[in-house]
């Protein structure tokens, strides 16, 4: 079964948890075995698979134990550096902080998206 990473935060966490569970079962590991390999507690694995919130450190440890840490490269790839920019400007300058944006009304938008849902 395919567990899509879409919808509310709760649905995304649930889908991630189910994926972790499938990877664990593909290795024929119990939750306790995965917990030992990852260096986390069994209840942490249980919560993660149930779609409950866990720490990013625990998530990274579980992915590493399952041999899937490289999958995070697809989630947050390193921004591209264009060779012509290096030639023109020298080493690229990385932003160190975000700039404040003035908002009219002061409220955040009701919904937010990456903009690539098509």
C-alpha positions as CSV (number, residue, x, y, z in Angstrom):
1,X,0.0,0.0,0.0
2,X,1.2,3.5,-0.8
3,X,1.2,6.0,2.0
4,X,1.2,9.5,0.5
5,X,2.8,12.4,2.3
6,X,-0.2,14.8,1.8
7,X,-2.9,16.4,3.8
8,X,-2.7,17.7,7.4
9,X,0.4,17.4,9.5
10,X,-1.2,14.5,11.3
11,X,-1.7,12.6,8.0
12,X,1.9,13.2,7.0
13,X,3.2,11.9,10.3
14,X,0.9,8.9,10.0
15,X,2.2,8.1,6.5
16,X,5.8,8.5,7.6
17,X,5.2,6.2,10.6
18,X,3.6,3.6,8.3
19,X,6.6,3.8,6.0
20,X,9.0,3.3,8.9
21,X,6.9,0.3,10.0
22,X,7.1,-1.2,6.5
23,X,10.9,-0.7,6.3
24,X,11.2,-2.3,9.7
25,X,9.1,-5.3,8.8
26,X,11.0,-5.7,5.5
27,X,14.0,-6.3,7.7
28,X,12.0,-8.7,9.9
29,X,12.8,-6.7,13.0
30,X,10.7,-6.1,16.0
31,X,10.2,-2.6,17.4
32,X,12.6,-3.5,20.1
33,X,15.3,-4.6,17.6
34,X,14.9,-1.4,15.6
35,X,15.1,0.6,18.9
36,X,18.3,-1.1,19.9
37,X,19.9,-0.6,16.4
38,X,18.8,3.1,16.4
39,X,19.7,3.8,20.0
40,X,16.2,4.9,20.9
41,X,13.6,3.5,23.2
42,X,11.0,1.0,22.0
43,X,8.2,3.4,23.0
44,X,9.8,6.0,20.7
45,X,9.6,3.6,17.7
46,X,6.1,2.7,18.7
47,X,5.1,6.4,18.7
48,X,6.9,7.1,15.5
49,X,5.1,4.2,13.7
50,X,1.8,5.3,15.1
51,X,2.3,8.8,13.6
52,X,2.9,10.6,16.8
53,X,5.4,13.4,17.0
54,X,9.0,12.4,17.9
55,X,12.3,14.3,17.9
56,X,14.2,14.8,14.7
57,X,17.2,13.2,16.3
58,X,15.2,10.0,16.9
59,X,13.9,10.1,13.3
60,X,17.4,10.4,11.9
61,X,18.7,7.6,14.2
62,X,15.8,5.3,13.0
63,X,16.5,6.2,9.3
64,X,20.2,5.5,9.8
65,X,19.5,2.1,11.4
66,X,17.2,1.2,8.5
67,X,19.9,2.2,6.0
68,X,17.7,5.0,4.6
69,X,19.5,8.1,5.8
70,X,20.4,9.1,2.3
71,X,16.7,9.5,1.6
72,X,16.8,12.9,3.4
73,X,18.9,14.2,0.5
74,X,15.7,14.1,-1.6
75,X,13.8,16.0,1.1
76,X,16.2,18.9,1.5
77,X,18.7,18.9,-1.4
78,X,21.7,21.1,-1.2
79,X,20.9,24.3,-3.2
80,X,22.6,24.4,-6.5
81,X,25.6,26.7,-7.1
82,X,25.7,27.9,-10.7
83,X,29.3,27.8,-12.2
84,X,28.8,31.1,-14.0
85,X,27.9,32.8,-10.7
86,X,31.2,31.6,-9.2
87,X,33.2,32.9,-12.2
88,X,31.5,36.3,-12.1
89,X,31.2,36.9,-8.3
90,X,33.7,34.5,-6.7
91,X,32.6,32.1,-4.0
92,X,28.8,32.2,-3.6
93,X,27.5,34.2,-0.6
94,X,25.1,32.3,1.5
95,X,22.3,34.1,3.3
96,X,22.7,34.1,7.1
97,X,19.2,35.2,8.0
98,X,15.8,35.9,6.5
99,X,14.7,39.4,5.8
100,X,11.5,40.7,7.6
101,X,8.6,41.1,5.3
102,X,5.9,43.7,6.1
103,X,2.4,42.2,6.1
104,X,-0.8,44.1,5.8
105,X,-3.3,42.9,8.3
106,X,-0.7,41.1,10.4
107,X,-2.2,37.6,10.0
108,X,-0.5,34.7,8.3
109,X,-2.3,33.1,5.3
110,X,-4.9,30.5,6.2
111,X,-3.2,27.8,4.2
112,X,0.4,27.4,3.1
113,X,1.9,25.2,0.5
114,X,5.2,24.6,-1.3
115,X,3.5,25.5,-4.6
116,X,4.4,22.3,-6.4
117,X,1.2,20.4,-5.8
118,X,0.3,20.0,-9.5
